[in-house]
Amino acid sequence: EVNELDWAVALQQLIELFQDVLKKTNSKLKKLVENQLQQWMAGLPSYIKAYLPISVCES
């Protein structure tokens, strides 16, 4: 059985991985990926957004 916290932790770790990779990329690619990530997060249901840190949603 998968615990609810497991997917929330996995999602946070995935977003943190994206953020770490973006720190090492050029600015044009960084903006493209950040915009896509923001659009994806904006489409998430509220119950999933509740598990994400606020700074991730705003970045």
Number of C-alpha atoms within 10 A of each C-alpha: 3 6 7 8 10 10 13 16 13 11 15 16 12 12 16 13 11 15 17 11 11 16 10 9 11 9 11 8 11 17 13 10 15 15 13 12 17 14 12 10 17 13 9 11 9 10 8 12 16 11 14 16 10 10 7 15 14 9 10
